[in-house]
């Protein structure tokens, strides 16, 4: 704006300055011209004085020659020469000053002046006659008189030009009068005219009259009057009279005489003619002085004009600069203030107001502070218009905040209603499960229970969308492995998940429900966008900053780099509810939950394809060792599997529910054996769907097979993780491919009360490592499960509170206890070689445990329920699949001891 204002004022100012500068330039040029004219006029005046004295010298020399060059007059003649030399020297000095600009006119003058000394010596010492000597002098004088015409040529003023021409005519007429004086004086001295002298006299008179006529034509009235008043008198009249008398006597052939005494004729003639010549010289000097004065006046006027023009231009610049400053200040200051406050409103005040309205949810904003521009011009009108825009934006933001608050309230209302119905449904299903004996119907009830748990998570998503905290929180830390297990109970196809989460790490109670919810969303996303025949791995490790890094890795189609960047940007900052939430509700929920507790979540491409969701739980979210919930009352079917396992001893590293056994010493968490790196990603897909499209059961070839003996597999040599670290649902005859995990509870408050964290923790100061295996910390590994760790999810779902209640009483003993204790020492079963197919041979009844069965006669035997054809078909199919898998292992060089086979060896190893 400032540049435009300056250009608006500077352009006309520059034009004015240009015109003024042109005037100054013209004035300076005219001043220089008038200065040259003055210098030429001054040189012309000096040359007029030289020609006047030089003509007198010529006439004296002619008389000296006519008298026979007497010796007594040479000294007088030399004195005359000396006076003329002074004038000649001054003329040369002035002529040399003009040699640069008027060299063509000055050069002949200097050359003629240099010829005078030679001519003098010739006249004095030589034998030249008066008339030739007069003619030679006349040539020099004529060349000098030509410089008078240069004044008229240089002059740019008409007055100066006419005056210079009139002065030149007077100078030439005076020269002809002087020539007549010399010729007649020489003739009077000889009493007669020599050859050519009379013609010279007549020609000189004729030229004089011609120049007088020219002068009368060129001169002004004042100059004519000056001439007539000056060239008059006795000398002028007698000069003409004596000349006419001499010419008449010459015509009559008489001796020349002017009628005065014979010895006085020459002197008298010289005297009267000199008087006339001096009168003409006086007119010449006056005209020359007028030319010089006029030239000087013009020069001074031009200099004065240049000075005035320059001063006016300078004054104009000062005035224009002042005006520009005032106008620019009056325009730029309010514009600058308007711009600054507008940018402040757009960049800070309005966003802060909108954020406050969003956070408050009331939609009531305070008054808008107007922009501090109170002028009544167009700038002030723009400021008022911007204030109106600001008010309208705040009003719309308030309406949006109220609308958002109403929508959140609707979300909360719908979520509360749905949760109430889901909880009632879960309670009803739990009641049905408690008394159900049929395995098929019990399995269907478990499926309903699992679906209800997933429905509850969807209801909780609405609470997260509304920005509400979970209604209940744990007051005590919970083991991380139990939290991970509880998250699997809220996803579909959980049997595809390989759990490699270490024991010995707990999550703070106030964050347990949100961490379960977060992991469930990530796992469900990984399951939904990966092939059904692949596994999803959930692993964890310590990092240097003190937190825990969880990785959910799938082998799905992955995401493009642009989609990864957008998704990670949303995960970094808690996003607001917008249109994209309907397509990526899971991403929004994960971001909100992570931001609530300072958890870092990032998506990265996996080396073998698919994605890895890295969850960084900060140290302040980790609690101490999880408490023993054995003494807590039952949660009426709402107990999470992790906590149920802890209560019953089913978790890794805990005692089994069937009796106390000493736990092995803790070992360090093994280093992960794979590296994170970029992988080839397939075409992008919308990650974290609100409703996953992929669902269904595990393919028949990948189902876990029922086994009568639920023994855990032995640790595999060279494996990256212990088999106990891989959470695999145990098998039982009633376990089929459509099994379900228990759900995450909303338990009743324990005696100590539930904790509630109202302020989300600050984000930790550490960042994600470059690879998943970067510097994992030392975490105690989960000990291998003992022979008694026959922990079933069905049992975890239906067990009541008395299973985990530790009231100090011990279990009753039986005769079978000694046999089971002896069986713990048996590591290798008895074998009888291998078959041709490579399968181990068992010795019949060699591996029976003595006393494993009560030999007493039962009081009442419940009849065996009838087996349905579908169950028999499933058992035969499972046996066939196990046989094929074992044969494949033997073919590939892997031998396993007898016992239950772990279907997760490919993924867990």
N, C-alpha and C positions, 0 to 999 in steps of 0.2 A: 504494500500500500504506500509506504513511504517513497519507494522508487517511482511509483506512478505519479504521486503528487509532485515530486521533484521534477519529473519529466514534463508534467503539465505546466509548470512555471518556468522551468529552465529553457524550454524550446523557444517561447516568444522572447525571453530575455536574451537568449543567444542570438536571435535574429536582430534584436535591437542593438546588442553589443556589436554584432557584425556590421550593421549599418553605421553605427557610430565609429567603429574602427575604420571603416572605409572613408568616412568623413575626415577622420584624423589623418589617415594615410594621404588623402587628397590634399589636405591642408599642409602637411609636411612636404609633400611633393611640390606644391605651389611655392612654399617658403623656400625650398631649395632652388626652384627656378628663379624666383625673385632675387635670391641671394646671388645667383650667377649673373643675372641681369645687372644687379648693382655693381658687382665686380667688373663686368664688361664696361659698364658706363663709367666707372671710375678710371679704368684703363684708357677709355676713349677720351675722358677729360684730360688725363695726363698726356696722352699723345697729342691732344689739341694744343696744350702748352708747349710741347716739344716742337710741333710744326710751326707754331707762331714764332718761337725764338729761332728755329732753324731757318725760316724765311727771312728773318731780319739778318741772321748770319750770312745767308746767301747774298742778300743785297749789299751788305758791307763788303763781302769778298769780291763781288762784281765791281763795285766802285774802287776797291783796292787794286784790282787788276787793271781797270780802266785808267787809273792814275799812274800806272807803271810800276806797281808794287813798291812803293816808297818804304824805306827801312824804318822810318819813324812811326809808321802806322801798323807795323806787324805785331808789335807788343799789344797795341789796343785790340787788334783782331784776335790775338791769342786769348786775351781776357774774355772776349765774347765767346770764344770756343769753350772756355772753362765753365762759364755759366750754363751753356747749353748741355755740357756733359753731365752736370748734376741732374738735369731733367731727364736726360737719356737713361742714366743709371736707375732712377726711380721707375721709369717706364719699363725697363727690362725686368726689374724685380716683380712688378705686377703682371707682366706678360708671362713670366715663368710660372707664376701661381695659377694661371689659367691654361697652361700648356696641356694639362691632362684632359680637360673638357673641351677646349677650343684650339686644339693643336693646329688645325688647318688655317685658322685665321691669325694665330699668333706667330706661326713660323715665318711667314713673309715679313712681318714687322721686325722680328729680331734680326733677320738677315739684312734688311735695309738699314737698320740702326748700326749694324757692324760695318757697313760700307762708308759711313760718314768720316771716320778718321783718315781713310785713304784719300777720299775726295778733298779733304782739307789740305793734306800735304801736296796734292797735285796742284791745287789752286794757289797755294803759297809759294811753293818751290818750282812749280812747272811753268810752262809757257802757254797754258790754256787761255783762250780768250774769254771775255765776259759772257757772251751769249752761250757758248757750249757749257761753260761752268754753270750758268743759270739753269739750263735745261737738265743737267745731271742732278742738281739739287732738287729741281722740280719733280723729277722722277721719284726720288726718295720721298719727298713730301707727299706726292700723290699716292704712293703705296701706303704711307701711314694714314692718309685721310680715308682710304678704303675701309679701315677698321671701324670708322664711324657707322658704316652701313651694317656692321655686325650687331650693333646695339638694336637696330630695328628688327633684325632677324631673330634675335633671342627674345625680344619683348613679346609677351602674351597679352599685354594691355594695349588697347588702341591709343590711348593718350600717350603712353610711353613711346609707342611706335611712331606716331606723328611727330612728337617732339624730337625724337632721335633723327628722323629724316630731315626735319627743318634745321636741326643743328648741323647735320652733315652738309646741307646746302649752304649755310652761312660759312662753314669752315672752308668749303671749296671756293666760294666767292671771295672770301678774305685772301685765300692763296692767290687768286688771279689778280687781286688788287696789289698784293705784295710783289708779284712778278712784274707788274707794270712799274712799280717803284724802282726795282732794280734795273730794268731795261732803260727806262728814261733817265735815271741818274747816270748810268754809264754813257748814254748818248749826249747828255748835257755837258758832261765833263770833256767830251771829245768835240763838242759843238756840231755834232752831226751823227746820223744813224749809220751804223755799219750794215753790211749786207745781212738782211734777215731780221734786224732788230725792229724795224718799223712793223713788219708783219707780225712779229711776236707781240709787240705792244697792242696792235689792233686785235689780234686773236685773244689776248688776255682780257681786253676790255669786253669783247663779245662774250666770252665765257662768264665773266663776272655778271653781266646783265642777265644771262641765261640762268645762273644760279639764283640771282635775286628774284627772278620770275618764279622759279621752282619753290623758293622759300615762301613767297607770297601765297602760293597754292597750298602748301603743306601746313603752314603756320596757322595757329588759332588767331582770333582777333586780339587777344592779349599779347600774343607774341608779335603780331604785326605792329601793334601799337608800341610795343617795346622797341622794335626795330626802328620805327619812324621817329620815336623820341630820342633814340640813341645815335643813329647814323645821320646826323644833321650838324650843321654849323659851318663856320668859316673854313675849317680844314677840308671838309668834304667838298664844299663849293670850289675852293681854290684848287683842289686836286683835279677836279674835272676841268676847270678853266685852264690850268697850266698844261694839262695833257692835250687839250684841244689846240691851244696856242702852239705847242711844239709840233703837233702833227700838221698844222697849217703852215708853219714856217718851213717844215720839211717838204711840204708839197710845193711851196713857192721856190724852193731851192736856196733858201736863205740859211744863214748860220743860225743854229738852234739857240733860242733864248726864251725864257718865260716872262721877260719884261721886267725883271728885277736887275739889280746890279749884276754885271757879268760874273764877278767873283763870288756872288752869293746865290746864283741860280741853283747849283747842285744842293747846297745846304737847305735852301728854302724849299725846294721840291721834296727833299727827303723828309723835312719836318712836317709839311702839310700832308703828304701821303701817309706818313706814319700815324698822324692823328686820325685819319680815316680808318686805317687798318686797326688801330687800337679800339676805335668805336665798334667795328665789326667783331673784334675779339671779345669785347664786353658783352655783345649780344650772344656770341657763341658760349661764353662762360655761363651766362644766365640760363640758356637753354640746356646746357650740359648739367648744370646744378639741378634744374627742374627734373631732368630725367633721373638723376641719382636719387633725389628726394622721393620721387614717385616710386622708384624701385625699392627704396628702403621702406617706404610706407607699406607697399604691397607685401614685402617680406615680413614686416612686423605684424601686419594683419593676418597673414597666413600662419605665422607662429602663434599668434594669439588665438586664432581659430582652432589650431591643433591643440593648444593647451586647454582651451575651453571645452572642446569636444572630449579630450581625454579626461578632464575633470568631471564632465557630465557622465561619461561612461562609468568612471569609478564611483561617482555618487549613485548612479543607477544600480550598479552591482551591489553597493552597500544597502540601498533601499530594498532591492529585490531579495537580497539575502535575509534582511530583517523580515520582510513580508513572508518569505518562504518559511522562516523559522516560526513566525507566529501562526501562520496557517497550518503548517505541519504539526506544530504542537497542539493546536486546537483540534486537529483531526486525528493525529496519531495517538495522543494520550488516551482519549476515550476508546479508540479502536483497540489499542493495546490492552487496556483494562477489560474491554469486552472480550477480546480473544483469550486473555489469561483466565478470566472467571468462567468463560464458556468451556475452556479445556479442563479447568478444575471441576466444573460441574459434570462434564462428560466422563472424566477419568477417575474422580474420587467421590464427590459429594453425592451424585445420583446413584452410582453403584453401591455406596455405603448405605444410602437411604433404602434402596431396593433390598439390600441384604438384611437390614434391620427389620424391614417389613416382613420379609420371608421368615426371619427367625422368630419375630414376635407372633406372627400369624393373625394379629388383630386388624391390620390394614389401615390403621389410623396413623397418618403421618402428620408431623408438625407443619407449621407454615413455611413456605418456601422463601428463603432469603433472596430478594431481588438483586440483580447485578447493579453495582454502584456506578451507573452512568445515568445521570439525571438531566441530561441535555434534552432539548426539544427539537433537535434536528433529526435527520434520517438515522444517525447512529443511535440516538436515544430510542427511536422507534424500533430499531432492530433489537436493542437490549430488552425493551418491553415485550417484543414478540418472543424472544428467547425465554424470558421469564414465563410467558404463557405456555410455551412448549415444555419447560421444566415442570410447571405445575401439573400439566396434563400427563406427563410421564410419571410423576409421583402418584397422581390419582390412579392411573392405570396399574401402576405397580401395587398400590394398595388393594385395588380390586382383584388383581392377580393373587396377592397374598391371602385375601379373604377366600377367594375361590380355592386356592391350594389348601388352606386350612379346612374348608368344608369338605374337599375331596379326601384329605387325610382323616378327617373325622368319619367320613363314610367308610374309608378303608378300615379304620379301627373298629367301627361298629360291625361291619361285615366280618372282620376277623374274629372279634369277640363272639359273635353269634356262631360262626363256623367252629371256633374252638370249643365252645360249649357243647355243640352237637357232637363234635368229634370225640370229645372227652367222654360224653355219655355213651357214644357208640363203643369206644375202647373199653369202658367199664363193663358194658354189656358183653362184649366179646370175651373179656377176661373171665367174666362169670361163666360163660359157656365153656371156655377152655378148662376151667378148674374141674368141672365134672364130666368132661367128655372122655370116653374110653376108646372110641373108634379112631383108629389112626388116620384114616382118610378124611373123616370129618374134622379131626383135630388139625390136620394139615390145611384144610380149607379155612378153618378159623384163623390159623396163623397167617394165611394169605390176606384174609380180611383185616387182621390186626396190622399187618404190614402196610396195606393200602391206607388204613386209617392214619397210621403214623405219617405217611407221605402227605395225606390230606392236611394233617395238622401243620406240617412244615410249609405247605403252600399258604395256609392261613397266617402263619407267622411271617411269610414274605410280605403280606399286606401290612403288617405292623412295621416291618422295616421300611417299606415304601412310605408309610406315614411318619417315619422318624421316631417311632415309639421304642422305648427300651423293653426288653423282655419282662413279663410280669413277675417272674420269680427267678431267683438265682441261688446257686449253691453257695453256702457259707464256708465250705471247706474245700481244699484242693482235691482234684481228681486226677488219677493217672492218665497220662497222655495216651497210652495204649487203650485204656477204657474209653476215652473220648473218641478215639478213632473208630473203635468198634461200634460205639453208639451212633456215629455218623453213618456207618454202613447200614444200620437198621432203617434208615430213612431214604434209601435209594432202591431203585429197581435193578435186578440182575446183580445183586451184591455178591453172588457166588463167583463172579468174574474178577473180584478184587483180591489182589495179593497184598496182605498187610505185613509190612516190615518196619513197624514202629517199635522203638526200644522201650524197655521198662525202666523204671527209676526216674522218670521225669513226670512232673505233675503240672496241671494247669490250674491257675488261681480260680477259686470258686465263682467269682463274679463274671468270669469270661467263659465258663464251661459251656453253657447253652449256646452262646454265639459262636464259639469255635466249632462245636458239633454242627451247627447250622452251616457255617462257612465251608467246612470240609465236605459236608453232604452235597452242597451245591457244586463244588469242584469235582467231586467224584461222579456225580450224576452227569455232569457235562462230559467228562472223559468217557463214561460208559455210552452216552448217547451218540457220540461222534467217533466211535472206533468200531471196527468189525466185531461181530458177535462171537467169533471164534478166538479173539485175542483177550489178553488180560490187562487189567489196569493195576499198576503198582503204586502203593502208598508207602513211602519210606521216609525215614527221618534221621537226622544227625545233628550233633552239636556244632556251633560255630564259635569263632574266636571271641565275638562280642558278648557271649554269655547266653544268647538265645538258642532257639531250636529251629532248624530248617526242615520243613516237611515238603516232600515232592510227590505230586500226583502225576504219574507218567502214563500216557496212553499211546497206542500205535494207530491213531486215527488218521484222517486226511489232512490234519494240520490247518494252518492259516497262512495267508500271504503276509509279507512283511508289513504292508500298509495296515492290514487289519490287526496285526500284533501291536503295532505302534499305537493305534487308536484304542485298542483294548487296554494296554498298559497305562495309557494316559488316563483312562477312566478309573482304573484300579488305583492309580496314584492319588487322585483327589476324589473326595466323596462327590459323586455326580448328583445333579438335581433331577427331579422327575420330569421326563420329557417324553416325546413320542417313541424314542428308541427303547424305553423301558418295556413296552409291550412285546418287543421282539427279543430283548436280551435282559429279561428280568433277573436271571441268575447272576449276570455280570454286575448289575446294579446292587443286588443284595450283598454279594461278596464285597464290593467296594464299600458299601455302607457299614457292614459289620467290621471289616478290617479297619476302617477309619475310626470306628467307635473305640477300639481298643489299641490303636497304634500298631496293628499288624500290617506287615508288608506282603503284598501279593504281586507276583509277576509271572507272565507267561513267556515261555521260551521254546524254540523249536528243539526237538529231540534228535539225537544223532541218527537213530534208526527210523525216523519218521514219527509223525504225530507231534504232540505237545507235552510239555512238562509245566505244570502249575507249581511254582515255588512259593511256599508260605513261610514267612519268617516271623516266628512268635518271639517277641522281645523278652528280655530277662524279667522285666517287671510283671509280665503276665504268667510267669512260672511260679508255682507254689512249692511248698515243702512236700514231704512224702504224703501221699494220699492217706486220709484217716481210714480206720477200720469201721465199716458201716454194719458190722455184724450185730451190734446191739440195737440197731435202729428198727423201728417197726416196718412192716411190709408196706409197699407203695401201691398195693392193689393193682398190680399189673402194669404200673407206670414206671417201674424201675428200669434203668438202662442196662443193657447187657454188660457193659463194662463194670458197673457198680454191682450188678448181681454176681458177676464173676468174682469180684473182690470179696463179696460177702460169703460166697460159697467156696472160695479157694480155687475157682476155675481159671483165674487170670494167670498169665505167665509169671512164673516166679513165686506164686502163692501156693499155699498148701491145698491139696484137693479136698473136696467136700467129704470124701469117704473116711477120712481119718488123718491125724497129724503125721507128717513125714518131715524129716530134716531137709531143708533146702540146700542145694550146692552153693559153694562160694560164688560171689558175683565176679564176672569177667568184664573186660573192656568191650565197648561196642565196636565191632569190626569195622574196618575201613571199607567204604563202598568201592566196588571194583569197576565201576563204569564211570565214564566221563560225560559231562554235558557238552553238547556241541550243536552247531546248526545242522539240521537235517533237511532232506528233500521234502518239501511240503507240497501237498496236493492243492487243488483249487480251494480257495477260501470258503468258509462256511460261517454262518452266524453263530458264534459260540455262545454258550450259556443260554439255552432257550428257556423260555418260561414253561413250555410243555415239551419235553423231549419226545422226539418222534420214534426213536428206536426203543423197542421194548421186547419183552418175550423172555422165554426161559433159555437156559444154556442148552446148546445142541446136544443131542443124545450121546455123541462121541466124547463129550467133555464133562458129563455128569459125574459127580462123586458116587462111587458104588457103595452099597451097604455092605457092612462087614460085621461079623459077629463079635470080633475082638477089636475094640477101638484103641489099638496101640499107636502111639506116635512113632513116626519113622525115625530111624537113627540119624544122627548128624552125618552129612556127606562130606567126605574129605575133599578139600580144595574149594569148597563153596564159599562165596562171598559173605554169606550170612548163615548163621546156624538155623537149622530147620525149626527150632523153637521160636525163632524170630519171625517166622512166616506164619501169620495167623490163617489157619485153615479150619473150616468148620469140621468137627469130628463127624464120624459116620455112625450110624446105628441102623438097625433094620427098618426103622420107621422114617428114615431120612431119604427123601427123593429129590429129584432135580428142581422141584418148585418150592424148596424150603424157604423160610423167611426168618429174618433176624428180629429180635425184640426191638422195641422202639426207644427213642429218647423220652424220658419222662418229664412231667411237670409235677414233681413230688410235693407232698405235704411238708411243711416246715418241720425240721427236726427240733429237738428241745432247745438248741442254741439259737434258733431263728435263722432265716435266710438273709444273706448279705445282699445289698443292692448298691451298685456303683453308679452314682449319678453323673460322674464326670469321666469322660473317656480319657485314658492315659495319653501322655505325650508320646509321639513317635520316637523310637530309639535312634541313637546316633550312628548305628552301623548300617551297612548296606548288604545287598545280595552278593555272595561270592561269584566269581567268574564261572566256576563249575560247581556241580552239586557236591562233589567230593572234596572241596577245598577245605582242608584243615578241620576235619570233624573232631569234636571234642570226645573226651573219654566218658562214655556212658555205660553203666552196668548193663550187661546183656541179660536178656531173659533166660533163666536157667532152663535146661531141658525138662520137658514134662515127664513126670514119673509115671510109673505104671498105673497109678491111681488117678491120673488126670483125665479121666473119661468124662469130660465136661461137654454137655450137649446144649445147643441153643434152645432146644425144646425145654430142657430142664431149667435153663436160666429164665425162661419166660413164665413157667408155671410154678416155680418153687415159691413157697410161702416164707414168711419172715422167720419161722422157727428153724429153717435150714441154716440161716446165718447167725442165729442168736448164740452168743457165747456166754453162757451163764455159769461157766466153771465146771459143769458136769461133763464127764467123759462118756464116750460111746460104750455101749454094752459089748462084751466080748462074745465070740463064738468059736467053735472048733475050727472054723475055716480060716481064722486069722493067722494061725501058725503056718498054714500052707501058703497063704498069700505072702507072708513075710519071707518064706523060703524062696518063693518064685521071684522076688526082687533081685536075688543074686544071679538068676539065670540070665545071661547076656546072649549067648548063642544057643538057639534051639538045636535039638538033636536032628541031624540030617543023615540020609542014607544015599549020598551021591546025588547025581543029577540025571535027568532024563535025556533022551536023544535031542529033545528040543531045547535043552539047557535049563530046564526048570528043576528046582531042588526037590528031592524025594523026602517025604516025612515018614518017620517010623510010627506006625500006629500006636497010639496011647503012650508014646515015649515022652511027650511034653505035657502030660496031664499034671496038674498040681495036686498033691495029696491034700485032702481035707478041704478042697475048694467047694465041695457041696456038702450040705448037711445030710448026714446019713439017717437022721431021725425021720420017722414016718410023719409026713405032714398031716396036720389035723384036717385040713380040707384042701382039696386041689381044685383050682378053678379050671374048668374045661377050656381047652385051646379054642380060640375063636376060629371060625372058618376063614380060610384064606381065599381072597378073590382071585379070579384069573388074571386081572390086571397086575396084581402084586406079584404073582408068580412070574408073569411075563417080564416085569421090571427086574426081578432078581436074576432071571436067566440072562437078560440083556446085560446087566451089570457084570455078571460073571464072565460073559463072553468078552466084554470090553476090557476087564482086568486081565484076562488071559492074553489078549492081543497086546496090551501095553507091556506086560511082562516079557513076552516074546520079543518085542521090539527092543526092549532094554538089553536083553541078553545078546541079541544080534549086534547091537551097537557097542558091545563090550562093557556094559554097565551091569554089575551084579548087585542084588540087594538081598539082605537077609529076609528070612521068612517073617511074616507079620503083615500088618496092614500097610498097604502101599499109599504113598502120599501123591496125590494127583498134581500137586503144585510144585513138583521138583524142578520142572523146566523153568518156571517163572521165579521161584524162590531162590534157586541156586545162583 
